[in-house]
Amino acid sequence: MPRNPEVTGALIAGGRSRRMGQDKRLLVLDGLTLLDRALFLLEEACGEVFVVAPEPFPVDPRVPRLPDRIPDMGVLGGIHAALIGASFPEVLCIAVDTPLLTPQWLDLLVGRCLKTGRPCAPFVNGRVHPLPACYPKTAWPFVESALRSGDATAHHLLSALNADLVDEEEAEAGGCDPRSLTNVNNQEEWHALLTGEP
């Protein structure tokens, strides 16, 4: 039984991995692809889980895939598709390239979104992270408007939605290590993660 049976979990996995030089979703850490690691996290946390990606790719056929509704709009395009496709009122969105992400982070974001009715996202290392974050499904028209107007930045969108931002101090008080949000975009970052080098 997932911890949040009436929350949708969406894996935003449509990036082209240009800087990595290979498909990040299929990189292997501790015997699991990054895709499978992220899906397991969501399946333990949420009652509905799907992947948002523009094209078919190797994934468990039991996991539904949704395409972007507005193509080539990056992360926010994926979030937009997830909000429209979700069955439940809250939607937990995560990326495939944050392999250190923990259940504690997911529970913190979901809990605060459920409590406030507002999007909840990390504010770590001086910037807002649109993933991982929990969004009310009702935010989809605001996301669509931002995408169509060309003002599709995470900072502007989350500010317009009056998001609840979790800073480092609040994260640590909730049992979450800010370093768990480390993402891997290129071979150097992947090597550093594998070797533990800064």
N, C-alpha and C positions, 0 to 999 in steps of 0.2 A: 504494500500500500504506500503510495507516495506521501510525502509529508504535507503537501498542499494539493489535495485532490481536485480542488476547484480553481486551480491556476493553470494557465497554458504556458508551456515552455517552448521557446523557439530558438533553434540554433541558426544563427545568421552565418551562412557558409558559402557565400557567392563570390568571394574575392578571387582574383586571377593569379595571386601569388607571384607577380612579376619580380619583385625584389628577392624572393626566396629562390627563384629559378626552378622550382618544382612545386607540386601541389602540397601546400601545407597540411591539408586535411589528412593526407596519407603518411605524414611523418610519424615515426614510432617512438614512443617514450614508455619505458617500463613494460614493454610487450603489447602496448595498445596504440592504435593510431590516435592522433589528436581528435579526429572525428568521433571515434568510439568513446574516448574519455569524456568528451563534452556531452555526448548523448547519454552516457551512464549517469552523469551528474544531473541532467535534466529529468531523466526517467525516475530517479530517486526523489526528486523534488516536486514534480508536477504531474497532474492527472491527465494532461494531454501534451504530447510532444510531437513536433514536426521540424523539418529542416527547410529553411528558405535558401534556395539556390537557383540560378537562372537556367541550369541545364542538368540533365541526369548525370550522376556519377556514382561510383561504387558506395553503396550504403545499404544497410539492412532493409530489405523490401517491405518489412513491417512498418517502417518509419515513413510517414507521408512526406512528400516534398512539395513545397509551394514555390512557384516562380515569383520574381518581382512583378508588381503591378505596373510600376514605372521603371523601365529598364535603365541600367547604367547610371544609377544614382548612389551607388556605394552603400555604406552601412545604413544610412537613413532610409534608403529605398527598401532594404531588407526589413527594417523595423516596421515600415509602413505596411508591407505585405503581411507581416506577422500579425499586426493589430487587426487588419481586416479579416484574416483567416482564422483568428482565434475563436474558440467556442466559449471561453470563460471571460469574465470581466477584467481580470488582471493577466498581464502577459510578461513573463520573465524572458528576456532576450539575452543570449550570451554569444560570444564569438568562438570560433574554433581554435584561435591562435593564442589563447590564454591557458596553457596546460597546467598551471599551478593553482587555478581557481578552486576554491573550496566550498563544501556545502554550507559552511558558516556564512560566507558572503551571500550566497543565494538566499538563505533564510533571513538574513538581515534586510536585504533589499525587498524581498516579498513582504515581510512583516511590516515594514514601514510604509510601503505602498498600500497595503490593506488598511492600515491605521489612518492614513491621511487622505487616501483617494487621489494622491498626486504621484507623478513619476518619482522614482527614487533611483539615484545614480551616484556612483563614487565621485568625489572631488579629491584627487590624489595627485601629488607631484605638481601641484599648481594648475591642473586642468581637469575639466569635466570628462568623464568616460561615459559615452552613450551605451557601451557594452562593457561589462554586464550591467543591466539595469532592469527595473520592473516598471512597466507602463500600464496605466488604465487603457482598456480597449477604446474608450471614448476619445482618446487623444488622436485617433487616426486622421480625422479631418484637418487637424492642425499640422500634422506631419505632411499630409498631402499638399496643403496650401504652401508650406515652406518649400517643398520639392518643386512645385510648379512655378513658384515665384523666383526661384534661384537662390533663395536665402537658406540653403540647406546645410547649415553647420550645426553640430551638436550643441555648441554653446548657446547660439541664438534660440534654437528650438527649446531646449530645456529651460532657458530663462523665460521664454514666452509662456511655457506651461507651468511656471512657478514650481519647478521641481524641488524635491527634498534632497539635498546634497549631503552625502556622508563624507566627512573629512577624515584624515588619518587618525586623529584622536578618538573620534566616535567609532571608527572601524576597530581600533585596537580595544576599546572598551567593550565592543560587541564580540570580541574573540576573533577578529579578522585581521590578518596580516596584510598591510597594503602591498607588500611585495608579491602577493598572490595574483595581483592584476598584471604582472609582467607579461607582455605579449612578444611574440617572435615574428619578425617581418623579413629577416634575411639570414643568410648562413652564419654570419658573425654572432647574431643574437641567439640563434639555435645552438651553436657551439658553446657559447657562454652558459646557456641553460643546462646543457648536458654535462659540462665540466665543473659547474659551480663557480666559474670565474666571474668577477664583476664586469 
